[in-house]
Each structure stands twice: as C-alpha cells, then as structure tokens.
Amino acid sequence: MVSRLVAARTCAPASGDALLSELGREFEGRPMAEVALALTQRPDLILSSKWDARFEPQRFAALLAAADVDAVAVRQAITVQDALFRRHLQARSGGRRTVILCDTGLYGSTVRLLRDGVPDRRWFCLQFARSNYKGLATPHFDCTRGLSIESDAYKPWELRTSGLRFWHLIEAVLEPDLPSVRTFVEPSESEEPRSNLEVEGWEHRIADDARGLFSGVLACIDTLDETSLTRIDDDAALAWRRFKRAVVWPRSADLATLSLADRSRDFGRTERVTQFASGDVALGRAVRIRDSLWREGAVMRMFPRVGRAGLVAIELAHTSRALRSVYDRWRGSETGIPA
C-alpha cells in the first residue's frame, strides 16, 4: 500500500527534482510548515517561524537539510515512517527486485518518486490513463503505461481522451472508499507494518458497492466470457461514445447520475474538495465553473436553459487548443526544434 505522500518520504533525504517539483505543485503559496506537517503527520511538532515562509523548492530543501533542532525533528519523523514503509514493501514484494505499481492515473507521481527514492528496485507502473497534465518532466514515462488513455490533453476527435474532462469520476469509480495511505504503525517487530487505511473491515469496503457505479463495472465484467473477446473493442467504442456524450454534453439526468461525494485533497491533508465549487458569490459564476471538478456539469447546473451554448464554447476552446498543440508538434518535427 502506497501513496504519493509515502513515496515522497522515500526521496526526502536527497530532495531532488522529483520531490521538489511535486511539492511545489501541491503546496504552491502555502507555508513550508504545512509541507513539513504533511510529510511527518506530526501535528505535535512545533517549528520555528522560518518554516512559516511560503514554499520555495530550494529554500525548503535547505531547511530540511539544516542541522538545527527543527530540521532534525522533521527528518527523524520522516525517517521513522519511511523505514516502516520499506519493511511493508519488502514483505509485500517478497524481496523481488521488480515491482509493478497499479494506479488509476494520471501523471504517475508515485512511481516517479519511488524510482528516485528506492532505486534498488526496477519500477513499472500500469495506469488506467497516463497524462502529463501537470506539465512537469516525464523521466518515468519510459516505465509507465496508460491502458486506456495516453494523452496530455483532451482531444475532441479522440473519444477516450474525454476521460480527462472529468477524471475524478473515473477515480471515484475505481478507487475504494478508503483514506489515502498517510502513516504506518508497527504492531510488533515480527509483524508487517500496517497502514492507516487498514481499519476494521477495510476489506469489505473494496468490494461491490451494491448500487453505485463500481457495481456496474463488476456487473459488466461478470457478463464476459470467451465469446465476448471478439466484441470487446466494439463494446468499448460504444461505451466511450456514451461516456463522452454524458460528460462533455451532459443532460439533467447525467448531472444526477454522475454526482460525486466530496473528494480528498490527498497528500496528507484532510481538506475536502467538492464536485462543484461554491465559494463567495461575488467571485462570479465563471470562476466557480473554472474551479469545479466537472466544468461541463457546472455549466449545466448553473445555466440549465442556456447551458448548451456554454458547452459549445468549451468544446470549441478545447478543439482550438488541441489543434494548436498538433500544429506546434508538426512544426517542431519539420524544423527539428522541439515544440
């Protein structure tokens, strides 16, 4: 069991680009004390005022490597948790050197961090989708594959990339109703460390959700047999057409069907993110649409009568952006200059 937070701890001592770029994206504008709290999960640690400065990669690396009491306490807390995870990894991998990480997607931060922090293993990652939506370096893409989607952006002419328009829906379907891994505890020296998500009855919470979207996935799998293999591609193409219609051109029934519970911000934080942004009314509807997890759904929710015009505008904007990206890549290949 692993998460971005757990993987981040493995490369904290070196504080390389993989860690600092991930922290920079997650904690931009936030105090470095908040980053330390996420990594240590130790709210009892009282840090000096210099940790209250806004996150800057190199400054954070210097603070973490310092010899003062604060830095030592933070490093020790990280080291304790990292050691427990490594014991957990050793037990689950049976000592094997090659490890395949299975994840939903998108960028593959976890495997990138693990490759930096645990270089004595050969890491591979299989995801539902792979996308460099973060615009960061992608050295780990050579060992990361997206089984259904491999694209850095939504392309209206490629059906499957519609999954990127409402990625949180796919996450909500495929990921169990359990917290992200934040900490490990050691029952005894002879037992494997246990993560915080291994609560009482956790195994039952990854099973059929009775009437949710995941139960539909399992029901579809149950219908598959040898004769299904010849029609899987056709069925998948039909399913993606229906998915795109529901997500990119939603109707009122789709808004009800695709309603999601609040999502965790992850990375050791407890805050939740709502599917549709609310916030201060003074900010305006456009800002709330931009900040929603599903923008097309937000448009139809706020403008049920004239929202279709808004959906057309969104689709045209994405088409223009995608065509520009294709042209830039073509031009770069013609001139030999990377786009």
Secondary structure by P-SEA (a helix, b strand, c coil): cccaaaaaaaacccccaaaaaaaaaacccccaaaaaaaacccccccccccccccccaaaaaaaaacccaaaaaaaaaaaaaaaaaaaaaaaaaccccbbbbbcccccaaaaaaaaacccccbbbbbccbbbcccccccccccccccccccccccccccccccccccaaaaaaacccccccccccccccccccccccccccccccccccccccaaaaaaaaaaaccccccccaaaaaaaaaaaaaaaaccccaaaaaaaccccccccccccccccccccccccccaaaaaaacccaaaaaaaaccccaaaaaaaaaaaaaaaaaaaaaaaaaaaaacccc
